[in-house]
Amino acid sequence: MSNTSAYPVRSLRQAGTALRARRTAQGMSQKQLGKITGTAQSTISDIENGVVAASLDVYLRLLEAMSAELSVSDRLSGRDIN
């Protein structure tokens, strides 16, 4: 499945929302993602709800299992650069 949606992540809650959006877009349950990555379903739920901070390693492992990656970009400032 090709999903090119980008989600701004500036908080734990936004990171969880982005993870959930990717997972649900792929029709994957938390339990399925947990089984693939060796992460407890309850932990995935906590991450998606922004209640717990996952280590970068865990977050990247979850993204990798969904054929996604983390990228960094400049914030849009709303100012004209010219």
All heavy atoms as an XYZ file, in Angstrom:
610
protein
N       0.844     -1.187      0.000
C       0.000      0.000      0.000
C       0.879      1.236      0.000
O       1.809      1.362      0.768
C      -0.886     -0.034      1.245
C      -1.651      1.232      1.447
S      -2.711      1.085      2.898
C      -3.867      2.328      2.475
N       0.582      2.172     -0.840
C       1.358      3.398     -0.910
C       0.609      4.506     -0.195
O      -0.497      4.869     -0.568
C       1.602      3.786     -2.373
O       2.270      5.011     -2.439
N       1.213      5.045      0.841
C       0.609      6.132      1.593
C       1.656      7.215      1.742
O       2.638      7.034      2.434
C       0.131      5.643      2.963
C      -0.597      6.716      3.739
O      -0.666      7.870      3.313
N      -1.148      6.357      4.870
N       1.457      8.318      1.069
C       2.453      9.382      1.086
C       2.047     10.533      1.989
O       2.598     11.604      1.897
C       2.699      9.903     -0.349
O       1.442     10.375     -0.880
C       3.266      8.820     -1.231
N       1.070     10.313      2.856
C       0.633     11.363      3.758
C       1.734     11.713      4.740
O       2.437     10.843      5.238
C      -0.605     10.917      4.538
O      -1.669     10.689      3.662
N       1.860     13.001      5.009
C       2.834     13.470      5.987
C       2.065     14.038      7.176
O       1.038     14.685      7.007
C       3.729     14.536      5.373
N       2.550     13.753      8.356
C       1.908     14.230      9.569
C       2.918     15.045     10.367
O       3.988     14.541     10.684
C       1.425     13.047     10.429
C       0.435     12.166      9.717
C       0.858     11.048      9.008
C      -0.918     12.462      9.749
C      -0.062     10.247      8.353
C      -1.836     11.660      9.092
C      -1.398     10.556      8.395
O      -2.306      9.760      7.742
N       2.575     16.297     10.717
C       3.494     17.062     11.564
C       3.518     16.454     12.962
O       2.478     16.079     13.497
C       2.880     18.468     11.589
C       1.425     18.250     11.286
C       1.359     17.032     10.403
N       4.705     16.310     13.517
C       4.848     15.738     14.852
C       5.654     16.708     15.701
O       6.844     16.887     15.493
C       5.538     14.354     14.800
C       5.808     13.834     16.201
C       4.702     13.367     13.999
N       4.944     17.323     16.652
C       5.593     18.262     17.559
C       5.294     17.929     19.014
O       5.627     18.689     19.910
C       5.138     19.684     17.246
C       5.557     20.126     15.853
C       5.172     21.572     15.573
N       5.486     21.888     14.191
C       4.587     22.131     13.251
N       3.309     22.108     13.544
N       4.953     22.407     12.020
N       4.632     16.771     19.225
C       4.301     16.344     20.587
C       4.116     14.830     20.592
O       3.995     14.202     19.538
C       3.002     17.012     21.051
O       1.892     16.503     20.320
N       4.089     14.260     21.792
C       3.840     12.821     21.915
C       2.484     12.453     21.335
O       2.330     11.432     20.678
C       3.889     12.388     23.384
C       5.246     12.410     24.060
C       5.103     12.039     25.535
C       6.198     11.474     23.361
N       1.493     13.288     21.582
C       0.140     13.019     21.076
C       0.133     12.995     19.553
O      -0.479     12.129     18.938
C      -0.850     14.045     21.607
C      -2.282     13.704     21.188
C      -3.340     14.394     22.009
N      -3.334     14.127     23.422
C      -3.803     13.015     23.990
N      -4.275     12.057     23.252
N      -3.773     12.865     25.287
N       0.817     13.951     18.926
C       0.874     13.976     17.459
C       1.640     12.775     16.913
O       1.275     12.223     15.877
C       1.508     15.272     16.965
C       0.595     16.469     17.133
C       1.267     17.770     16.727
O       2.488     17.909     16.788
N       0.461     18.736     16.314
N       2.684     12.345     17.605
C       3.424     11.156     17.176
C       2.516      9.937     17.230
O       2.501      9.107     16.316
C       4.659     10.947     18.059
N       1.735      9.828     18.281
C       0.795      8.718     18.413
C      -0.290      8.753     17.351
O      -0.657      7.712     16.793
N      -0.783      9.944     17.062
C      -1.810     10.100     16.030
C      -1.270      9.686     14.670
O      -1.946      9.008     13.897
C      -2.310     11.554     15.988
O      -2.903     11.869     17.250
C      -3.323     11.769     14.884
N      -0.037     10.067     14.378
C       0.581      9.700     13.097
C       0.763      8.184     13.003
O       0.497      7.578     11.957
C       1.932     10.404     12.938
N       1.189      7.577     14.089
C       1.374      6.135     14.111
C       0.034      5.416     13.902
O      -0.074      4.503     13.089
C       1.992      5.703     15.440
C       2.389      4.245     15.544
C       3.606      3.969     14.670
C       2.685      3.883     16.983
N      -0.997      5.868     14.612
C      -2.323      5.258     14.478
C      -2.861      5.421     13.059
O      -3.415      4.468     12.493
C      -3.311      5.877     15.454
C      -4.725      5.287     15.300
C      -5.767      5.945     16.194
N      -5.491      5.670     17.586
C      -5.184      6.615     18.479
N      -5.119      7.874     18.124
N      -4.951      6.289     19.727
N      -2.700      6.599     12.487
C      -3.197      6.839     11.131
C      -2.539      5.892     10.131
O      -3.205      5.325      9.258
C      -2.955      8.298     10.734
N      -1.243      5.708     10.273
C      -0.526      4.808      9.373
C      -0.997      3.367      9.559
O      -1.239      2.649      8.594
C       0.980      4.932      9.622
C       1.842      4.071      8.739
C       1.720      4.501      7.295
N       2.531      3.641      6.458
C       3.099      4.010      5.343
N       2.929      5.234      4.907
N       3.822      3.176      4.655
N      -1.125      2.964     10.811
C      -1.531      1.592     11.108
C      -2.934      1.306     10.582
O      -3.169      0.297      9.914
C      -1.468      1.347     12.625
C      -1.877     -0.061     13.033
C      -1.867     -0.236     14.540
N      -2.681      0.714     15.271
C      -4.016      0.678     15.313
N      -4.691     -0.242     14.668
N      -4.682      1.580     16.024
N      -3.873      2.199     10.854
C      -5.247      1.968     10.412
C      -5.378      2.060      8.896
O      -6.183      1.349      8.308
C      -6.243      2.922     11.103
O      -5.879      4.268     10.837
C      -6.285      2.676     12.601
N      -4.587      2.921      8.261
C      -4.615      3.016      6.795
C      -4.190      1.698      6.160
O      -4.614      1.368      5.050
C      -3.713      4.154      6.320
N      -3.377      0.952      6.868
C      -2.924     -0.335      6.354
C      -3.829     -1.485      6.798
O      -3.561     -2.647      6.494
C      -1.484     -0.605      6.794
C      -0.512      0.336      6.129
C       0.921     -0.048      6.380
O       1.229     -0.873      7.235
N       1.818      0.546      5.621
N      -4.889     -1.156      7.535
C      -5.819     -2.183      7.987
C      -5.205     -3.129      9.006
O      -5.588     -4.287      9.096
N      -4.267     -2.618      9.784
C      -3.550     -3.433     10.754
C      -4.057     -3.124     12.162
O      -4.259     -1.959     12.505
C      -2.050     -3.124     10.654
C      -1.160     -4.008     11.483
S       0.597     -3.559     11.345
C       0.916     -3.869      9.616
N      -4.259     -4.151     12.956
C      -4.669     -3.941     14.348
C      -3.430     -3.698     15.219
O      -2.300     -4.006     14.819
C      -5.426     -5.164     14.876
O      -4.543     -6.259     15.040
N      -3.658     -3.165     16.402
C      -2.557     -2.990     17.349
C      -1.944     -4.341     17.688
O      -0.726     -4.456     17.813
C      -3.057     -2.309     18.628
C      -3.437     -0.863     18.437
C      -3.996     -0.243     19.698
O      -4.389     -0.936     20.649
N      -4.057      1.078     19.723
N      -2.775     -5.340     17.822
C      -2.295     -6.680     18.149
C      -1.395     -7.222     17.042
O      -0.335     -7.795     17.321
C      -3.487     -7.617     18.370
C      -3.109     -8.993     18.850
C      -4.343     -9.823     19.169
C      -3.928    -11.182     19.689
N      -5.102    -11.981     20.078
N      -1.794     -7.029     15.784
C      -0.972     -7.489     14.659
C       0.370     -6.765     14.633
O       1.418     -7.382     14.443
C      -1.710     -7.263     13.331
C      -2.900     -8.161     13.137
C      -3.744     -7.723     11.944
O      -3.970     -6.540     11.713
N      -4.220     -8.711     11.185
N       0.342     -5.445     14.820
C       1.580     -4.673     14.827
C       2.475     -5.127     15.974
O       3.692     -5.266     15.813
C       1.277     -3.172     14.938
C       2.470     -2.237     14.951
C       3.337     -2.408     13.698
C       2.000     -0.784     15.080
N       1.877     -5.378     17.124
C       2.637     -5.847     18.267
C       3.300     -7.190     18.008
O       4.455     -7.405     18.378
N       2.579     -8.079     17.362
C       3.129     -9.396     17.068
C       4.320     -9.293     16.118
O       5.344     -9.951     16.299
C       2.043    -10.294     16.461
C       2.449    -11.725     16.313
C       1.269    -12.597     15.915
C       1.694    -14.052     15.917
N       0.587    -14.944     15.638
N       4.213     -8.441     15.114
C       5.290     -8.258     14.134
C       6.535     -7.661     14.788
O       7.657     -8.033     14.465
C       4.829     -7.341     12.980
C       3.738     -8.029     12.155
C       5.987     -6.943     12.082
C       3.029     -7.092     11.194
N       6.326     -6.736     15.714
C       7.450     -5.983     16.286
C       7.902     -6.466     17.654
O       8.895     -5.967     18.184
C       7.081     -4.488     16.399
O       5.964     -4.352     17.286
C       6.776     -3.887     15.046
N       7.149     -7.381     18.255
C       7.500     -7.824     19.599
C       7.187     -6.779     20.652
O       7.825     -6.715     21.700
N       6.179     -5.954     20.377
C       5.764     -4.895     21.290
C       4.373     -5.226     21.811
O       3.506     -5.621     21.034
C       5.722     -3.534     20.544
O       6.982     -3.298     19.921
C       5.403     -2.387     21.484
N       4.150     -5.068     23.094
C       2.839     -5.374     23.668
C       1.768     -4.467     23.069
O       2.001     -3.270     22.840
C       2.880     -5.196     25.187
N       0.594     -5.031     22.834
C      -0.532     -4.258     22.296
C      -0.846     -3.076     23.200
O      -1.128     -1.978     22.727
C      -1.760     -5.169     22.121
C      -3.005     -4.467     21.592
C      -3.846     -3.828     22.676
O      -3.945     -4.347     23.791
N      -4.434     -2.689     22.374
N      -0.772     -3.275     24.509
C      -1.062     -2.188     25.452
C      -0.049     -1.051     25.314
O      -0.399      0.127     25.469
C      -1.088     -2.710     26.884
O       0.163     -3.283     27.233
N       1.191     -1.387     25.009
C       2.217     -0.356     24.802
C       1.913      0.441     23.550
O       2.025      1.681     23.541
C       3.619     -0.995     24.700
O       3.889     -1.704     25.911
C       4.690      0.052     24.458
N       1.511     -0.240     22.481
C       1.155      0.457     21.239
C      -0.025      1.391     21.497
O      -0.032      2.538     21.052
C       0.855     -0.553     20.115
C       2.138     -1.303     19.752
C       0.272      0.157     18.887
C       1.953     -2.472     18.814
N      -1.016      0.921     22.254
C      -2.158      1.759     22.603
C      -1.705      3.002     23.370
O      -2.139      4.124     23.065
C      -3.153      0.959     23.444
O      -4.226      1.780     23.858
N      -0.833      2.816     24.356
C      -0.329      3.950     25.136
C       0.437      4.934     24.261
O       0.303      6.150     24.413
C       0.568      3.467     26.274
C      -0.208      2.809     27.403
O      -1.451      2.961     27.458
O       0.431      2.133     28.240
N       1.239      4.435     23.327
C       2.001      5.303     22.420
C       1.035      6.088     21.539
O       1.162      7.306     21.378
C       2.992      4.489     21.562
C       4.090      3.884     22.435
C       3.591      5.349     20.450
C       4.932      2.822     21.734
N       0.049      5.392     20.972
C      -0.906      6.051     20.082
C      -1.755      7.096     20.800
O      -2.184      8.068     20.197
C      -1.819      5.012     19.428
C      -1.116      4.174     18.384
C      -2.025      3.206     17.655
O      -3.212      3.074     18.032
O      -1.541      2.576     16.710
N      -1.974      6.904     22.091
C      -2.758      7.869     22.866
C      -1.901      8.955     23.496
O      -2.417      9.827     24.203
C      -3.577      7.139     23.936
C      -4.713      6.362     23.311
O      -5.496      6.911     22.547
N      -4.797      5.084     23.608
N      -0.598      8.913     23.250
C       0.298      9.949     23.762
C       0.506      9.897     25.258
O       0.923     10.881     25.855
N       0.210      8.741     25.879
C       0.356      8.635     27.337
C       1.739      8.193     27.749
O       2.122      8.396     28.888
C      -0.640      7.626     27.958
C      -1.411      8.212     29.081
C      -1.508      6.963     26.971
N       2.469      7.591     26.830
C       3.806      7.114     27.160
C       4.750      7.494     26.026
O       4.365      7.473     24.860
C       3.808      5.587     27.410
C       3.507      4.825     26.159
C       5.116      5.121     27.999
N       5.942      7.876     26.387
C       6.956      8.199     25.391
C       7.699      6.924     25.024
O       8.262      6.267     25.884
C       7.933      9.236     25.937
N       7.661      6.578     23.761
C       8.413      5.408     23.290
C       9.832      5.851     22.978
O      10.058      6.986     22.555
C       7.767      4.848     22.037
N      10.763      4.944     23.174
C      12.127      5.268     22.759
C      12.132      5.407     21.246
O      11.257      4.872     20.548
C      13.090      4.161     23.196
O      12.843      2.980     22.443
N      13.092      6.108     20.740
C      13.198      6.281     19.297
C      13.344      4.926     18.621
O      12.754      4.678     17.559
C      14.380      7.196     18.947
C      14.552      7.552     17.479
C      13.293      8.196     16.915
C      15.746      8.468     17.302
N      14.064      4.022     19.252
C      14.248      2.681     18.706
C      12.904      1.970     18.524
O      12.642      1.380     17.476
C      15.158      1.864     19.626
C      15.377      0.455     19.103
O      15.854      0.300     17.964
O      15.039     -0.493     19.835
N      12.042      2.030     19.523
C      10.733      1.376     19.448
C       9.882      2.042     18.368
O       9.261      1.372     17.547
C      10.003      1.405     20.811
C       8.547      0.976     20.675
C      10.729      0.532     21.812
N       9.853      3.364     18.363
C       9.049      4.090     17.368
C       9.511      3.740     15.952
O       8.693      3.473     15.070
C       9.132      5.598     17.628
C       8.018      6.365     16.954
C       6.746      6.409     17.506
C       8.241      7.028     15.752
C       5.716      7.100     16.885
C       7.210      7.720     15.126
C       5.960      7.753     15.700
O       4.942      8.428     15.074
N      10.818      3.712     15.729
C      11.341      3.369     14.402
C      11.008      1.930     14.031
O      10.707      1.640     12.864
C      12.851      3.610     14.343
C      13.295      5.064     14.432
C      14.810      5.161     14.513
C      12.768      5.875     13.257
N      11.045      1.037     14.996
C      10.690     -0.370     14.740
C       9.223     -0.480     14.319
O       8.880     -1.224     13.404
C      10.954     -1.202     15.983
C      10.808     -2.682     15.748
C      11.279     -3.548     16.909
N      11.817     -2.819     18.042
C      11.381     -2.950     19.294
N      10.426     -3.796     19.584
N      11.929     -2.274     20.274
N       8.351      0.269     14.993
C       6.929      0.259     14.636
C       6.727      0.822     13.230
O       5.975      0.258     12.421
C       6.115      1.065     15.655
C       6.093      0.504     17.079
C       5.441      1.497     18.031
C       5.390     -0.839     17.127
N       7.404      1.917     12.927
C       7.289      2.514     11.590
C       7.810      1.560     10.515
O       7.188      1.395      9.466
C       8.051      3.844     11.525
C       7.440      4.998     12.319
C       8.376      6.203     12.288
C       6.072      5.369     11.779
N       8.937      0.939     10.788
C       9.531      0.020      9.814
C       8.577     -1.129      9.499
O       8.448     -1.538      8.344
C      10.852     -0.533     10.336
C      11.536     -1.470      9.358
C      12.852     -2.008      9.871
O      13.262     -1.671     10.998
O      13.464     -2.793      9.140
N       7.897     -1.635     10.504
C       6.960     -2.742     10.304
C       5.797     -2.340      9.397
O       5.152     -3.186      8.795
C       6.428     -3.224     11.647
N       5.563     -1.023      9.286
C       4.482     -0.523      8.430
C       5.023      0.109      7.160
O       4.333      0.876      6.494
C       3.637      0.479      9.216
C       2.937     -0.147     10.402
S       1.879      1.009     11.283
C       3.088      2.088     12.050
N       6.277     -0.182      6.837
C       6.937      0.373      5.644
C       6.903      1.898      5.639
O       6.678      2.531      4.603
C       6.298     -0.175      4.364
O       6.430     -1.570      4.319
N       7.121      2.475      6.800
C       7.151      3.932      6.942
C       8.510      4.336      7.502
O       9.272      3.494      7.966
C       6.037      4.404      7.873
N       8.795      5.596      7.449
C      10.057      6.092      7.996
C       9.849      7.457      8.622
O       8.865      8.149      8.349
C      11.126      6.167      6.909
C      10.807      7.128      5.802
C      11.834      7.101      4.682
O      12.635      6.168      4.601
O      11.818      8.041      3.882
N      10.775      7.825      9.442
C      10.773      9.121     10.099
C      11.627     10.066      9.278
O      12.712      9.693      8.833
C      11.371      8.980     11.511
C      11.458     10.225     12.371
C      10.064     10.705     12.745
C      12.257      9.923     13.626
N      11.125     11.254      9.034
C      11.944     12.252      8.338
C      11.811     13.581      9.072
O      10.840     13.813      9.787
C      11.526     12.389      6.874
O      10.195     12.795      6.773
N      12.797     14.419      8.894
C      12.838     15.713      9.563
C      12.840     16.803      8.506
O      13.545     16.710      7.505
C      14.109     15.821     10.450
C      14.182     17.181     11.107
C      14.137     14.713     11.479
N      12.037     17.835      8.748
C      11.996     18.955      7.803
C      11.883     20.257      8.584
O      11.571     20.252      9.779
C      10.810     18.803      6.846
O       9.603     18.836      7.567
N      12.144     21.340      7.913
C      11.989     22.649      8.530
C      10.505     22.918      8.748
O       9.669     22.508      7.949
C      12.551     23.752      7.631
C      14.059     23.670      7.491
O      14.712     23.117      8.398
O      14.580     24.134      6.454
N      10.200     23.599      9.822
C       8.809     24.021     10.050
C       8.458     25.094      9.026
O       9.278     25.937      8.687
C       8.642     24.617     11.432
C       8.574     23.609     12.517
C       8.197     24.280     13.800
N       8.117     23.301     14.854
C       7.685     23.584     16.060
N       7.314     24.793     16.369
N       7.628     22.636     16.963
N       7.239     25.042      8.580
C       6.766     26.092      7.685
C       6.534     27.335      8.518
O       5.820     27.314      9.514
C       5.470     25.667      6.990
C       5.595     24.424      6.103
C       4.231     24.049      5.545
C       6.574     24.684      4.975
N       7.131     28.428      8.112
C       7.037     29.631      8.915
C       5.877     30.520      8.505
O       5.503     31.423      9.222
C       8.346     30.428      8.816
O       8.495     30.898      7.492
N       5.331     30.271      7.321
C       4.242     31.127      6.850
C       4.748     32.427      6.245
O       3.984     33.263      5.822
N       6.064     32.593      6.233
C       6.660     33.798      5.658
C       7.111     33.528      4.241
O       7.556     32.442      3.927
C       7.855     34.266      6.468
C       7.492     34.736      7.859
C       8.728     35.123      8.607
N       9.486     33.886      8.862
C      10.713     33.847      9.355
N      11.337     34.948      9.631
N      11.315     32.694      9.555
N       7.038     34.515      3.413
C       7.514     34.414      2.049
C       9.030     34.528      2.072
O       9.584     35.458      2.636
C       6.910     35.528      1.178
C       7.204     35.298     -0.277
O       8.352     35.560     -0.685
O       6.290     34.862     -1.002
N       9.732     33.564      1.470
C      11.189     33.551      1.499
C      11.793     34.572      0.545
O      12.880     35.044      0.751
C      11.704     32.136      1.177
C      11.212     31.177      2.257
C      13.213     32.083      1.091
C      11.580     29.732      2.044
N      11.070     34.958     -0.471
C      11.627     35.919     -1.459
C      11.807     37.259     -0.894
O      11.368     38.052     -0.424
C      10.743     35.976     -2.718
C      10.801     34.651     -3.457
O      11.809     33.958     -3.419
N       9.711     34.305     -4.095
